[in-house]
């Protein structure tokens, strides 16, 4: 049995960021993961993530967004690697829709550069894109594309540099509060730690063991050669009422002259071990049907397609809290397909919670916002 200050279950972007923060603060940290990040078995699948400054989910995320960009820049300077690429972001939505109004408010609140474009202005600037007369376009020059592999590599490297260790390919089976500490059983050994952090992504619902409303949702990512229609295009996001009432699609430039598109929500839900990881013709048709309404000139075949998974809450907000089994256990779940860019700020917040510090700015993420949750 090994004695540690902190065990982290899940070494994806949230867990590895928290591991780096806790190790920097002098704790002995072991981060477990049943896979070897980066991998295609969770929520960080793919090469890129959207990293716009704006958000439409609430004002509480604005300071987290600001802080995340600051820390990503610090990591880039310290390790001499590019993580964020500034390409800009264009959001298209109905004038009274759920996307652009709150996103504009967040840009104003954060003091970030932005511009509201009419449909004509947007299509003049981005002629491949269709914008309807009853829509508005919100241009965010500071929108960035986040490169997944170097981001995860830097977080793991920084954690290890400050003394954290990783046990990759080792699966956590169970845990229990044991006196003042926690005992964690894996498929290889038993670990003893003063505190436990659960950031297990799509497998978090299994390990947390609480009545928090969570659903794991299958999504597909489809890649095209950028071609003349999309060469030099920024990140694109738009709502699509025909696809789903709270849903839409997004795209962003990928390394090597490619462009990725994906649908956002309305996917099949189930247990991660049971969800189909094969991309079928019906999946591709759903994607191309949406693109035909927005980018009708994109008629060539895609070059690649893969799947990823979201862990959703009903309001698409995250859940961070101390576990009712004991204050020495903290859990974080419910990425809802929009958390990677916040990882450095999330890591700091989770490290504070693990150390027993109050974070009133994160109170809006507690599960008690859902009736009967967290018990």
C-alpha atoms as one frame of an Amber mdcrd trajectory, in Angstrom:
protein
   0.000   0.000   0.000   1.361   3.403  -1.009   0.906   6.578   1.025   0.387
   9.826  -0.882  -0.957  13.293  -0.264  -3.335  13.193  -3.221  -4.561  10.629
  -5.734  -6.244  11.879  -8.910  -8.453   9.518 -10.894  -8.403  10.678 -14.498
  -5.343  12.271 -16.115  -7.042  14.054 -18.971  -6.949  17.816 -19.304  -8.756
  18.563 -16.002  -6.871  15.996 -13.945  -3.449  16.782 -15.379  -3.975  20.517
 -14.882  -4.940  19.927 -11.244  -1.958  17.591 -10.841   0.389  20.323 -12.067
  -1.118  22.886  -9.686  -1.027  20.586  -6.662   2.523  19.449  -7.396   3.635
  23.076  -7.709   2.232  23.592  -4.200   4.433  20.852  -2.776   2.003  17.929
  -2.572   2.894  14.354  -3.465   0.509  13.556  -6.303  -0.278  10.397  -8.249
  -2.585  10.688 -11.262  -4.192   7.499 -12.567  -5.724   6.940 -15.971  -7.022
   3.730 -17.519  -5.797   5.020 -20.899  -2.729   6.980 -22.019  -3.674  10.579
 -22.867  -4.085  11.826 -25.503  -6.495   9.105 -26.572  -9.818   8.659 -28.352
 -11.758   7.152 -25.433 -13.100  10.285 -23.794 -13.787  13.966 -24.233 -10.424
  15.201 -25.528 -10.459  13.223 -28.759  -9.174  15.040 -31.838  -6.359  17.455
 -32.592  -7.988  20.802 -31.825 -10.443  22.528 -29.520 -12.266  25.819 -29.879
 -10.906  28.446 -27.522 -13.062  31.505 -27.900 -12.978  34.083 -25.139 -16.761
  34.442 -25.131 -19.284  32.023 -23.672 -23.062  31.830 -23.685 -23.512  29.741
 -20.541 -23.324  32.475 -17.925 -21.302  35.331 -16.466 -19.672  33.040 -13.901
 -17.430  31.623 -16.590 -15.978  34.994 -17.646 -13.198  35.209 -15.004 -12.362
  31.547 -15.589 -11.950  32.252 -19.294  -9.676  35.234 -18.602  -7.521  33.270
 -16.188  -7.252  30.255 -18.494  -5.852  32.328 -21.353  -3.334  33.906 -18.982
  -2.041  30.548 -17.771  -1.957  28.992 -21.236   0.248  31.919 -22.320   2.509
  31.321 -19.313   2.879  27.664 -20.263   3.676  28.608 -23.863   6.418  30.996
 -22.710   7.850  28.601 -20.126   7.993  25.545 -22.375   8.545  27.211 -25.753
   5.602  25.499 -27.445   2.511  26.818 -29.206  -0.762  25.770 -27.587  -3.118
  28.529 -28.761  -3.316  29.772 -32.331  -5.146  33.047 -32.874  -7.571  32.653
 -35.782 -10.652  34.575 -34.657 -14.190  33.270 -34.182 -17.464  34.031 -35.949
 -20.743  33.149 -34.199 -23.994  33.116 -36.190 -27.384  32.998 -34.507 -30.934
  34.328 -34.670 -31.197  37.897 -33.462 -32.970  36.694 -30.313 -31.135  33.356
 -30.073 -29.352  31.692 -27.179 -25.842  32.006 -28.616 -25.011  35.536 -29.662
 -26.839  37.569 -27.018 -25.143  35.970 -23.989 -21.850  35.675 -25.896 -21.901
  39.407 -26.624 -22.608  40.127 -22.955 -19.620  38.021 -21.929 -17.327  39.814
 -24.388 -18.419  43.173 -23.000 -18.004  41.961 -19.421 -14.551  40.555 -20.135
 -13.449  43.660 -22.001 -12.611  41.616 -25.109 -12.556  42.967 -28.645 -15.627
  42.160 -30.730 -17.775  43.356 -33.623 -21.431  42.752 -34.490 -21.902  42.195
 -38.240 -25.029  42.303 -40.350 -25.693  39.277 -42.590 -24.401  41.230 -45.580
 -21.225  42.268 -43.786 -20.570  38.745 -42.590 -21.008  37.198 -46.044 -18.879
  39.899 -47.662 -16.072  39.040 -45.266 -16.661  35.264 -45.419 -18.291  34.621
 -48.817 -18.550  30.819 -48.464 -20.857  31.197 -45.467 -24.637  31.623 -45.618
 -26.166  34.007 -43.057 -29.938  34.491 -43.055 -31.649  37.877 -42.950 -32.978
  37.251 -39.416 -29.549  36.334 -38.044 -26.645  38.309 -36.636 -22.945  37.507
 -36.773 -20.645  38.161 -33.830 -16.968  38.512 -34.726 -14.418  37.819 -31.992
 -10.871  38.541 -33.224  -9.336  37.049 -30.070 -10.857  33.617 -30.659  -8.218
  30.917 -30.731  -7.774  27.320 -31.783  -6.267  25.178 -29.025  -3.910  22.369
 -30.041  -4.781  19.292 -27.975  -1.593  17.235 -28.057   0.887  19.963 -27.045
  -1.527  21.213 -24.379  -1.760  17.810 -22.706   1.963  17.211 -23.137   2.820
  20.479 -21.391   0.422  19.809 -18.507   1.868  16.338 -17.934   5.408  17.643
 -18.290   4.796  20.483 -15.846   3.186  18.166 -13.296   6.090  15.692 -13.538
   8.649  18.481 -13.351   7.220  19.486  -9.985   7.160  15.952  -8.628   3.810
  14.463  -9.666   3.778  10.912 -11.003   1.442   9.327 -13.530   0.197   5.755
 -13.679  -1.170   5.474 -17.205  -2.927   2.324 -18.297  -3.988   1.684 -14.692
  -7.698   1.592 -13.953  -9.235   2.803 -10.697 -11.857   0.287  -9.625 -13.196
   1.770  -6.390 -12.470   4.106  -3.520 -13.620   4.606   0.043 -13.155   7.194
   2.745 -10.979   5.570   5.387 -10.550   7.556   8.597  -8.892  10.855   7.762
  -7.886   9.681   4.318  -9.000   7.701   1.298  -8.213   4.199   0.034  -8.204
   3.681  -3.731  -8.227   0.231  -5.302  -6.963  -0.141  -8.868  -6.589  -3.146
 -11.139  -2.979  -3.388  -9.932  -2.736  -2.249  -6.295  -4.182  -0.445  -3.313
  -3.319   3.199  -2.689  -3.701   5.273   0.439  -3.936   9.067   0.224  -4.930
  11.982   2.356  -7.222  13.298  -0.369  -8.808  12.187  -3.617  -9.779  14.110
  -6.750 -12.045  12.418  -9.311 -11.755  13.871 -12.821 -12.577  10.711 -14.731
 -14.395  12.271 -17.688 -16.996  10.004 -19.252 -16.316   7.390 -16.558 -16.850
   9.938 -13.796 -20.526   9.041 -13.289 -19.489   5.457 -12.461 -16.866   6.517
  -9.919 -18.661   9.449  -8.309 -21.668   7.347  -7.336 -24.070  10.226  -6.724
 -27.504  11.145  -7.977 -26.207  13.912 -10.232 -28.051  14.075 -13.587 -25.345
  13.166 -16.098 -25.542  11.713 -19.592 -22.661  10.579 -21.782 -23.302  11.592
 -25.386 -21.662  10.348 -28.573 -20.460  12.941 -31.071 -18.609  12.801 -34.383
 -15.787  14.958 -35.705 -15.404  15.183 -39.497 -12.437  16.675 -41.336 -12.152
  18.133 -44.828  -9.282  19.566 -46.804  -9.694  23.297 -46.299  -9.697  24.036
 -50.041 -10.391  27.468 -51.514 -13.754  27.826 -49.739 -12.306  27.543 -46.237
  -8.651  28.469 -46.644  -7.872  31.159 -44.069 -11.296  30.888 -42.440 -11.602
  31.368 -38.687 -13.452  29.259 -36.178 -17.182  29.114 -37.022 -20.128  28.410
 -34.717 -23.806  28.544 -35.532 -27.142  27.423 -34.216 -29.314  25.168 -36.329
 -32.997  24.917 -35.376 -33.585  22.093 -37.840 -30.967  19.985 -36.106 -32.106
  20.507 -32.522 -33.651  23.134 -30.239 -30.472  23.791 -28.206 -27.942  22.702
 -30.751 -25.846  23.726 -33.670 -22.546  23.034 -35.305 -19.019  24.334 -35.219
 -15.838  24.183 -37.230 -12.222  25.225 -36.923  -9.024  25.098 -38.946  -6.802
  22.107 -38.228  -3.053  21.703 -38.726  -1.904  20.634 -42.167  -4.448  22.557
 -44.242  -7.570  20.828 -42.956 -10.822  22.044 -41.445 -12.890  20.189 -38.847
 -16.657  20.300 -38.391 -18.813  18.724 -35.704 -22.403  18.791 -34.541 -22.963
  20.062 -31.028 -25.359  17.910 -28.954 -28.399  15.877 -30.057 -26.175  12.764
 -30.208 -26.914   9.246 -28.942 -26.560   8.870 -25.160 -25.514   5.809 -23.180
 -22.709   4.267 -21.159 -19.262   5.009 -22.675 -18.472   1.292 -22.966 -21.648
   0.754 -25.006 -21.612   3.759 -27.338 -20.727   2.970 -30.941 -17.247   4.271
 -31.793 -17.618   3.603 -35.526 -18.573   6.482 -37.837 -21.377   5.409 -40.180
 -22.792   6.842 -43.384 -25.795   8.150 -41.428 -23.418  10.131 -39.203 -21.732
  11.708 -42.198 -25.094  12.513 -43.796 -26.269  14.305 -40.635 -23.105  16.436
 -40.775 -23.272  17.166 -44.509 -26.993  18.005 -44.317 -26.232  20.718 -41.764
 -23.264  21.989 -43.777 -25.357  22.146 -46.951 -27.519  24.833 -45.344 -24.578
  26.883 -44.122 -21.698  26.150 -46.544 -23.360  24.973 -49.772 -20.110  25.162
 -51.715 -18.487  22.447 -49.619 -19.436  19.494 -51.810 -16.279  17.350 -51.770
 -15.968  14.281 -49.561 -14.442  14.477 -46.085 -10.947  13.109 -45.486 -11.416
  11.668 -41.991 -14.005  11.109 -39.272 -13.876   9.974 -35.672 -15.976  10.011
 -32.515 -15.725  11.640 -29.128 -17.956  11.816 -26.067 -19.451  14.566 -23.921
 -20.550  14.192 -20.305 -23.610  16.445 -20.134 -25.575  18.044 -17.335 -29.132
  19.314 -17.974 -27.980  22.945 -18.142 -24.678  22.113 -19.884 -22.783  23.549
 -16.915 -20.042  21.719 -15.054 -20.302  20.148 -11.611 -17.536  20.720  -9.054
 -18.008  19.863  -5.380 -16.757  18.053  -2.329 -18.223  14.587  -2.013 -20.799
  13.976   0.744 -18.813  10.876   1.752 -16.096  13.180   3.087 -14.526  16.565
   2.527 -11.270  14.859   1.573 -12.896  13.800  -1.724 -13.504  16.335  -4.521
 -15.071  15.534  -7.866 -15.472  17.386 -11.153 -17.662  16.265 -14.025 -20.113
  17.438 -16.689 -17.759  18.948 -19.263 -20.774  19.204 -21.638 -18.451  19.509
 -24.621 -16.981  22.898 -23.732 -14.295  22.793 -21.094 -10.864  22.134 -22.598
  -9.925  25.774 -23.022 -10.649  26.488 -19.355  -8.333  23.728 -18.105  -5.651
  25.855 -16.382  -8.269  27.824 -14.436 -10.130  24.602 -13.655  -6.910  23.065
 -12.368  -6.346  25.978 -10.012  -9.919  25.841  -8.740  -9.852  22.096  -8.143
  -6.492  22.347  -6.399  -7.981  24.929  -4.033 -10.977  22.709  -3.284  -8.719
  19.703  -2.635  -6.676  21.801  -0.197  -9.877  22.744   1.629  -9.943  26.355
   0.494 -13.188  28.167  -0.221 -13.911  29.143  -3.820 -17.153  31.134  -3.706
 -16.703  31.989  -7.382 -17.233  28.286  -8.164 -20.374  27.915  -6.025 -22.571
  28.204  -9.122 -21.133  24.849 -10.253 -22.327  22.860  -7.230 -24.846  20.074
  -7.953 -27.456  21.447  -5.575 -28.695  23.577  -8.470 -30.353  20.331  -9.613
 -33.200  19.285  -7.344 -32.247  16.210  -5.323 -28.744  15.977  -6.807 -25.541
  15.212  -4.967 -27.075  12.907  -2.343
